[in-house]
Amino acid sequence: MRVEKHEPTTTGRHAAEPFVRGVLPGLSWAEGARLPAAATRKLPADTGWAARVAAGVHLALTGTARAVDLTVRIGERTTVPAPTVAEAFLARAAGAPGVAIPVPTGGSVRIPLPERAADEIVRIHLPEAVEVRVDSLTPVDGVIEPAPRGPLWVVYGDSIAQGWSASEAGRAWPSLVADTLGMDLVNLGFAGAARGEMLAADVVAGSGAAAVTLAWGTNAWSSLPTDAPTIAETMRLFLTTLRQGLPAAPIVVVSPIVRPDAEQTPNRFGATHAELRTALEDAVRRFVTATGDTGITLVPGRDLVPADELPDGLHPGDAGHRGLAAGVAPHVAAGLGLHTPAAH
């Protein structure tokens, strides 16, 4: 586990970078994207725009301060934020209600911090609907320091991984798993995209992640339609690419959750959602058999989220995200030899 120690800060303005979480190693949120610029220039435009949504990007701190003043720069509106998440900064600590503060027009904003113990991590989630850069933090009535880091976990997926239909930032299933296991999450969920591009695989393979989870394929039915042989071959190449850069990291593949309107309905290329799921799962099994790679785990997604927990018929609400998290967390934990806390 990576743990960074910092001396507590008491007064004055402090650079935001040590507090920022949810971006790839070597990448600064000052650049305003969850993907490196070099990759973005070669990826489809919709993926690049989705990468500018601050899904999973937040400030993580500990200390006694009652509030922090953030110096911020406000940019353009983003294209595919989770439509159910408020346009606000959201500060949350375990066991305490979240504190939401609307986005200012620019300059600075004061974020009250929840009541908590001094060593409890507070996460200040950035708004998704507008581009925001945080330049500095100033503690109010107390001290702050950057929260310690856990093992790096990179999740690649679509709008479901990004967090659509969750009620608040930090309620998407990857964030729930990361909080449960004490991991440092980079959420590479891209709404409307996630084609399994080799450039995206290269980014993940070069991340140095301790663990990786893949959760894509739903968009292959309609918004990015394909057929069963193509999705299977894409998954094979994606896994091959990951192993070229991360030969030992545990990989958990979550196949698409239920999509009631598409399960038995052929898309324009004659593939039903059920057939695409089966093809993706079979591709993972064949890869494991062919390579003898015991570090890859397949989690069938069909029954992780009941259909009545999809508010819009496609994306899970809070209960569905919790169900996904419960289904994925034990496998990520097992891959890294971590303890999975008992459910309460």
C-alpha angles and dihedrals in degrees: 000000000000112000122177120198122211132180111246114259119224113180140002136039121313131197113257098221098085089053098048117107131178100053129106120262110273092019121108123209085221083081088059101227140092091222129062114258092239091059094041092057090060100039125085112282094244091058091050092051092046089053089063090066108099094230107167093356112133147138115258121199145154131202142085102287115131092210142355128223111220123203104213143178118211119211137173127324115267124238108227111024117156100276093214096057118092120243094248147097108263122203116194138171126185112279094008129100115257120255114221122198121185118243112264123223088250144295109068143344132195116225115198110216124224121252108267145134116286093249094048113111117242116200119201107197117208120232115263101205096065134035110256130180119192113208101177147357127217118192119228121210097350145017135293137192134179112276117249117263127239130202113311113253119185119197120194118193150104136280092307090060090041088059109254115174093017110129097228141015109273093034096095114112096250090056091048092052092046092051091048095050100034093243131153104240128206107188110207094177111142118192114227091007136061101125095164091254117187089229089059089047089052090054092052092043090053095047097088088230119178088214138006133204125194119200110165138116106089092099090054089079100062122341091049099016122197139148134256099263092050096050089047093052091045090055091049092053092044092054091045090053093049092052091051089062103025106034096167107028115114112248123203116194116198113195119217119293120235118299105189098196093051108034095099099013117101118230123221090286094049098256122130121212089249091054092049090051092049092048092051092048092047090050091055092048092048091049092052092048094046095047101030087230106166092177093076119086126189118211111191106224102196096096102028093094122033116227091244089063092064104091093190096031092256114046125057120242122219093291091050093049089051090051092051091048091050090051096048105036098072092054094048089046092049092051091056098034092246127150116249110217115234116257117254 
